[in-house]
């Protein structure tokens, strides 16, 4: 981990988007459709919600890595990012 706001923001003006925990996202988990897509949405419901793996070894710290957990899952390393303008 690192001190809050100790690195530059990303392209969307968000600080600290990598390196501290798994982040819940709005998508339900399913395989993506084949082919290129911008902001693929996934199914309307499923048994698992997507979490982005944003901490761990250098090979794991990428928002493109995603996993799924049942919505009732909780833990010290799972959180949500509140962002607004």
C-alpha positions as CSV (number, residue, x, y, z in Angstrom):
1,X,0.0,0.0,0.0
2,X,1.0,3.6,-0.2
3,X,0.0,6.9,1.3
4,X,-3.4,8.3,0.0
5,X,-3.0,10.7,-3.0
6,X,0.7,10.1,-3.2
7,X,0.6,9.3,-6.9
8,X,-1.0,11.2,-9.8
9,X,-4.7,10.7,-10.8
10,X,-5.7,8.5,-13.6
11,X,-7.3,9.7,-16.9
12,X,-10.7,10.1,-15.1
13,X,-9.3,12.1,-12.2
14,X,-9.4,9.3,-9.6
15,X,-6.7,8.7,-7.1
16,X,-5.4,5.4,-5.9
17,X,-7.3,3.1,-8.3
18,X,-4.8,0.3,-7.8
19,X,-3.0,-1.3,-5.0
20,X,-5.2,-1.5,-1.9
21,X,-8.1,-4.0,-2.2
22,X,-10.6,-5.9,-4.4
23,X,-13.3,-3.5,-5.6
24,X,-16.9,-4.4,-6.2
25,X,-18.3,-3.2,-9.6
26,X,-21.9,-3.0,-10.8
27,X,-21.6,-5.9,-13.3
28,X,-22.9,-9.4,-12.6
29,X,-20.2,-12.0,-13.6
30,X,-20.4,-13.9,-16.9
31,X,-18.1,-14.5,-19.8
32,X,-17.7,-11.6,-22.1
33,X,-19.0,-11.9,-25.6
34,X,-16.3,-12.5,-28.2
35,X,-14.9,-9.6,-30.2
36,X,-14.0,-6.1,-29.3
37,X,-16.2,-4.1,-27.0
38,X,-16.1,-0.8,-25.1
39,X,-17.6,-1.1,-21.5
40,X,-19.2,-4.5,-21.9
41,X,-22.1,-4.8,-19.6
42,X,-22.6,-8.5,-18.8
43,X,-25.9,-10.2,-17.9
44,X,-28.7,-8.5,-15.9
45,X,-28.3,-11.0,-13.1
46,X,-26.1,-14.0,-12.1
47,X,-24.9,-15.8,-8.9
48,X,-21.8,-13.6,-8.6
49,X,-20.9,-9.9,-8.8
50,X,-17.7,-8.8,-10.4
51,X,-14.7,-7.7,-8.2
52,X,-11.7,-6.2,-9.8
53,X,-8.4,-7.5,-8.4
54,X,-6.5,-4.3,-7.7
55,X,-3.9,-5.6,-5.2
56,X,-1.4,-8.3,-4.9
57,X,1.8,-9.1,-6.9
58,X,2.7,-7.0,-9.9
59,X,1.1,-9.5,-12.2
60,X,-2.3,-9.1,-10.4
61,X,-2.4,-5.3,-10.1
62,X,-4.5,-4.6,-13.2
63,X,-8.1,-3.5,-13.4
64,X,-8.5,-5.9,-16.4
65,X,-8.3,-8.8,-14.0
66,X,-11.7,-9.6,-12.6
67,X,-13.2,-12.3,-10.5
68,X,-16.6,-13.0,-9.1
69,X,-18.0,-13.4,-5.6
70,X,-21.5,-14.0,-4.2
71,X,-23.0,-10.5,-3.3
72,X,-23.1,-11.4,0.4
73,X,-19.3,-11.9,0.5
74,X,-17.4,-9.5,2.7
75,X,-13.9,-9.1,4.1
76,X,-11.1,-6.7,5.0
77,X,-9.8,-6.8,1.5
78,X,-13.1,-6.1,-0.4
79,X,-14.5,-2.7,-0.9
80,X,-16.2,-0.2,-3.1
81,X,-15.1,3.1,-4.6
82,X,-17.4,6.0,-4.2
83,X,-16.8,8.5,-7.0
84,X,-18.7,11.6,-8.1
85,X,-18.3,14.9,-9.6
